[in-house]
Amino acid sequence: MDRGDIRRIHGTAFVAGKLPDKVSKNMADSATRLIKSAYPDIAVDIKAIREPPNRAEGIGTGIMIVAETSNGCLLSGSALGERGVPAEKVGETAAEALLKDLRHGGMFDHADFDQFYTFF
């Protein structure tokens, strides 16, 4: 089986609680820069959002990035913010996880393999 060509990369960087909106924007921007440096011809759209208070409890940040291929494969990278870790580093961590999975050329990302291994 062939995973196909990467068609697009999209995702969401979020902030919740009392943290400023710029945190999610900085995560999205740093992840986009890193991905575009590796795949300059692929469309990358990572939205920066604020979770509404009724959907979030407490304070936090995170980012989820998904690459879609021509054969329908979805590979992802994600990271959660931590106190003292710059937002840019959180975005880069998620992007690096995705890029690592894209480089190996397989159909599964790091989070999926253990679930499929039992079927082989």
The 8 nearest C-alpha neighbors of each residue, nearest first, counted from 0:
[[1, 2, 106, 3, 105, 70, 72, 104],
 [0, 2, 3, 106, 70, 105, 104, 4],
 [1, 3, 106, 70, 72, 105, 0, 68],
 [4, 2, 69, 70, 1, 68, 5, 72],
 [5, 3, 68, 69, 6, 2, 70, 67],
 [4, 6, 68, 67, 7, 69, 3, 66],
 [7, 5, 68, 67, 69, 4, 41, 8],
 [8, 6, 42, 67, 41, 66, 5, 43],
 [7, 9, 66, 43, 65, 42, 67, 44],
 [10, 8, 44, 45, 65, 43, 64, 66],
 [9, 11, 64, 45, 63, 65, 46, 44],
 [10, 12, 46, 45, 63, 62, 47, 13],
 [11, 13, 62, 47, 23, 27, 61, 46],
 [14, 12, 48, 23, 61, 60, 49, 47],
 [13, 15, 60, 49, 23, 59, 50, 48],
 [16, 14, 58, 50, 59, 49, 55, 60],
 [15, 17, 58, 57, 18, 59, 14, 52],
 [16, 18, 58, 19, 15, 57, 14, 59],
 [17, 19, 16, 15, 14, 20, 58, 22],
 [20, 18, 21, 22, 17, 14, 23, 16],
 [21, 19, 22, 23, 49, 14, 18, 24],
 [20, 22, 24, 19, 23, 25, 18, 47],
 [23, 21, 25, 20, 24, 86, 19, 26],
 [22, 24, 47, 26, 12, 13, 25, 21],
 [25, 23, 21, 47, 27, 22, 26, 28],
 [24, 26, 28, 22, 23, 27, 87, 86],
 [27, 25, 90, 87, 86, 23, 29, 24],
 [26, 28, 24, 30, 25, 45, 29, 12],
 [27, 29, 25, 31, 30, 26, 24, 32],
 [28, 30, 32, 87, 26, 31, 90, 27],
 [31, 29, 90, 91, 94, 27, 33, 32],
 [30, 32, 28, 34, 29, 33, 35, 27],
 [33, 31, 29, 35, 30, 34, 28, 36],
 [32, 34, 36, 30, 31, 35, 29, 94],
 [33, 35, 31, 37, 36, 32, 38, 30],
 [36, 34, 39, 38, 32, 37, 33, 31],
 [35, 37, 33, 34, 39, 38, 32, 31],
 [36, 38, 34, 35, 39, 33, 98, 32],
 [39, 37, 35, 40, 41, 36, 34, 42],
 [38, 40, 35, 41, 36, 37, 34, 42],
 [39, 41, 38, 42, 35, 37, 43, 36],
 [42, 40, 38, 39, 7, 43, 6, 8],
 [41, 43, 7, 8, 44, 40, 6, 39],
 [44, 42, 8, 9, 7, 41, 45, 31],
 [43, 45, 9, 46, 8, 10, 42, 31],
 [46, 44, 10, 9, 11, 27, 43, 47],
 [45, 47, 11, 12, 10, 48, 44, 27],
 [46, 48, 12, 23, 24, 13, 11, 27],
 [49, 47, 13, 12, 46, 50, 23, 14],
 [48, 50, 14, 13, 15, 51, 20, 47],
 [49, 51, 15, 14, 55, 48, 54, 52],
 [52, 50, 54, 53, 49, 55, 15, 16],
 [51, 53, 55, 54, 50, 56, 16, 15],
 [52, 54, 51, 55, 56, 50, 15, 16],
 [55, 53, 52, 51, 50, 56, 15, 57],
 [56, 54, 52, 53, 50, 15, 57, 51],
 [55, 57, 58, 54, 52, 16, 53, 15],
 [56, 58, 16, 55, 59, 15, 17, 52],
 [59, 57, 16, 15, 17, 56, 18, 60],
 [60, 58, 15, 14, 80, 16, 57, 61],
 [61, 59, 14, 80, 13, 79, 15, 23],
 [60, 62, 79, 80, 13, 78, 12, 14],
 [61, 63, 12, 77, 78, 11, 13, 79],
 [64, 62, 77, 10, 11, 76, 12, 65],
 [63, 65, 10, 76, 75, 9, 77, 11],
 [66, 64, 75, 9, 8, 74, 10, 73],
 [65, 67, 8, 74, 73, 7, 75, 9],
 [68, 66, 73, 7, 6, 72, 5, 8],
 [69, 67, 5, 6, 4, 72, 71, 70],
 [68, 70, 3, 4, 71, 6, 5, 67],
 [71, 69, 3, 68, 2, 72, 1, 4],
 [70, 72, 68, 69, 67, 73, 2, 3],
 [73, 71, 68, 70, 67, 2, 106, 74],
 [72, 74, 67, 66, 65, 71, 75, 68],
 [75, 73, 108, 66, 65, 107, 72, 67],
 [76, 74, 65, 97, 64, 66, 108, 73],
 [75, 77, 97, 93, 96, 64, 63, 94],
 [76, 78, 93, 63, 62, 64, 75, 79],
 [77, 79, 93, 62, 61, 89, 92, 80],
 [80, 78, 61, 60, 62, 81, 89, 77],
 [79, 81, 60, 61, 89, 59, 78, 84],
 [82, 80, 84, 83, 79, 60, 59, 85],
 [81, 83, 84, 80, 85, 59, 60, 86],
 [82, 84, 81, 85, 80, 86, 88, 89],
 [85, 83, 81, 82, 86, 88, 80, 89],
 [86, 84, 87, 88, 83, 89, 80, 81],
 [87, 85, 26, 89, 88, 22, 25, 90],
 [86, 88, 26, 90, 29, 85, 89, 25],
 [87, 89, 91, 85, 86, 90, 92, 84],
 [90, 88, 86, 92, 87, 91, 80, 78],
 [91, 89, 26, 30, 87, 93, 88, 92],
 [90, 92, 88, 94, 30, 89, 93, 95],
 [93, 91, 89, 95, 90, 94, 88, 96],
 [92, 94, 77, 76, 78, 96, 90, 91],
 [93, 95, 91, 30, 97, 96, 92, 98],
 [96, 94, 98, 92, 97, 93, 91, 99],
 [97, 95, 76, 93, 99, 94, 98, 92],
 [96, 98, 76, 94, 100, 75, 95, 99],
 [97, 99, 101, 95, 100, 96, 102, 94],
 [100, 98, 102, 96, 97, 101, 95, 103],
 [101, 99, 97, 98, 108, 102, 103, 96],
 [100, 102, 98, 99, 104, 103, 97, 105],
 [103, 101, 99, 104, 100, 98, 105, 97],
 [102, 104, 100, 101, 105, 99, 98, 106],
 [105, 103, 102, 101, 106, 100, 2, 1],
 [106, 104, 107, 103, 2, 101, 100, 108],
 [105, 107, 2, 72, 108, 104, 1, 74],
 [108, 106, 105, 111, 112, 74, 109, 100],
 [107, 109, 74, 100, 111, 110, 112, 75],
 [108, 110, 111, 112, 100, 107, 113, 96],
 [111, 109, 108, 112, 113, 107, 114, 75],
 [112, 110, 108, 114, 109, 107, 113, 115],
 [111, 113, 115, 114, 107, 109, 116, 110],
 [112, 114, 116, 115, 111, 110, 117, 109],
 [115, 113, 112, 111, 116, 117, 110, 118],
 [114, 116, 112, 117, 113, 118, 111, 119],
 [115, 117, 113, 118, 119, 114, 112, 111],
 [116, 118, 115, 119, 114, 113, 112, 111],
 [119, 117, 116, 115, 114, 113, 112, 111],
 [118, 116, 117, 115, 114, 112, 113, 107]]
